[in-house]
Amino acid sequence: MGCPEGELSVLLVDDERIREINRDYLDRDRPTNVISFSMREGEGADLCPGLLGDVVISTETAARDALEAGLSFRHELYFLLLHGILHLLGYDHERSGEDEAARMEAKEREVFALLRREFRLS
């Protein structure tokens, strides 16, 4: 992905905490599955180029989503982490157009296929 020395933090939280983070930082007063905060955007982005940012995952939402999709919890956590990391690397499916959303989805499929083989995810 072009960041072999990249650093990020991962925070696993419950629905209440991710709702607070979503409300306080993104003005969305509801829980969600994953939120990313990039350190490569905005003022000071060039101060520490190896620092990618933060990925926050709600384990409660991940567990519900996994159950609904018939997937393992581990599978869902890996996918959400990948999704969050792609956001840190500049991929976007929310603010950009359909082309960018498709590009992100294609990269998710590509990388997740590698993760599934490597970690035997089902």
Backbone hydrogen bonds, N-H to C=O, Kabsch-Sander energy under -0.5 kcal/mol:
donor,donor_aa,acceptor,acceptor_aa,energy
6,G,3,C,-1.9
7,E,50,G,-3.2
9,S,53,G,-2.2
11,L,55,V,-2.8
13,V,11,L,-0.5
13,V,57,I,-2.9
18,I,14,D,-2.2
19,R,15,D,-2.2
20,E,16,E,-1.8
21,I,17,R,-2.4
22,N,18,I,-2.9
23,R,19,R,-2.5
24,D,20,E,-3.1
25,Y,21,I,-2.5
26,L,21,I,-0.5
26,L,22,N,-1.6
27,D,23,R,-1.2
28,R,22,N,-1.7
29,D,27,D,-0.5
30,R,28,R,-2.0
35,I,56,V,-2.4
37,F,54,D,-2.7
38,S,36,S,-0.5
39,M,52,L,-2.9
40,R,52,L,-0.6
45,A,42,G,-1.6
47,L,44,G,-1.8
51,L,48,C,-2.1
52,L,7,E,-3.3
52,L,50,G,-0.8
53,G,7,E,-0.8
54,D,37,F,-2.4
55,V,9,S,-2.5
56,V,35,I,-3.2
57,I,11,L,-2.8
58,S,33,N,-2.2
59,T,13,V,-2.8
59,T,57,I,-0.7
60,E,13,V,-0.6
62,A,58,S,-2.3
63,A,59,T,-2.3
64,R,60,E,-2.1
65,D,61,T,-3.0
66,A,62,A,-2.5
67,L,63,A,-2.3
68,E,64,R,-2.7
69,A,65,D,-1.9
70,G,66,A,-0.8
70,G,67,L,-0.8
71,L,66,A,-2.8
76,E,72,S,-2.0
77,L,73,F,-2.5
78,Y,74,R,-2.5
79,F,75,H,-2.3
80,L,76,E,-2.7
81,L,77,L,-2.5
82,L,78,Y,-2.5
83,H,79,F,-2.8
84,G,80,L,-2.6
85,I,81,L,-2.5
86,L,82,L,-2.6
87,H,83,H,-1.7
88,L,84,G,-1.9
89,L,85,I,-1.6
90,G,87,H,-1.8
91,Y,86,L,-2.6
101,A,97,G,-1.9
102,A,98,E,-2.5
103,R,99,D,-2.2
104,M,100,E,-2.4
105,E,101,A,-2.4
106,A,102,A,-2.4
107,K,103,R,-2.0
108,E,104,M,-2.6
109,R,105,E,-2.4
110,E,106,A,-2.4
111,V,107,K,-2.8
112,F,108,E,-2.9
113,A,109,R,-1.9
114,L,110,E,-1.2
115,L,111,V,-2.2
116,R,112,F,-3.0
117,R,113,A,-1.8
118,E,114,L,-2.6
119,F,115,L,-3.1
120,R,116,R,-0.8
121,L,116,R,-1.2
